[in-house]
Amino acid sequence: MIDEERQLWRFGDLECVMVSCCSGAELQVRKAGEIVLRELFPLKSDLYERANDLRAEYGAAETGRSG
């Protein structure tokens, strides 16, 4: 079975993607294509919640740098 990959958000060269397959879902945060964070979730709803938390965290850091 082929894994499905979906980008959830992006800030410059930082992106968050979901890789899903039959056994659950993996959240990855990548910087310039390199994985800097990887977390496994049995439920996609939990992954989406975590991705939203990370977006707020990384977005605040991005805003702080540009401001």
Secondary structure in CASP SS format (residue, H / E / C, confidence):
PFRMAT SS
TARGET T0000
AUTHOR 0000-0000-0000
METHOD secondary structure of the structure
MODEL  1
M C 1.00
I C 1.00
D C 1.00
E E 1.00
E E 1.00
R E 1.00
Q E 1.00
L E 1.00
W E 1.00
R E 1.00
F E 1.00
G C 1.00
D C 1.00
L E 1.00
E E 1.00
C E 1.00
V E 1.00
M E 1.00
V E 1.00
S E 1.00
C E 1.00
C C 1.00
S C 1.00
G E 1.00
A E 1.00
E E 1.00
L E 1.00
Q E 1.00
V E 1.00
R E 1.00
K E 1.00
A C 1.00
G C 1.00
E E 1.00
I E 1.00
V E 1.00
L E 1.00
R E 1.00
E E 1.00
L E 1.00
F E 1.00
P C 1.00
L C 1.00
K H 1.00
S H 1.00
D H 1.00
L H 1.00
Y H 1.00
E H 1.00
R H 1.00
A H 1.00
N H 1.00
D H 1.00
L H 1.00
R H 1.00
A H 1.00
E H 1.00
Y H 1.00
G H 1.00
A H 1.00
A H 1.00
E H 1.00
T H 1.00
G H 1.00
R H 1.00
S H 1.00
G C 1.00
END
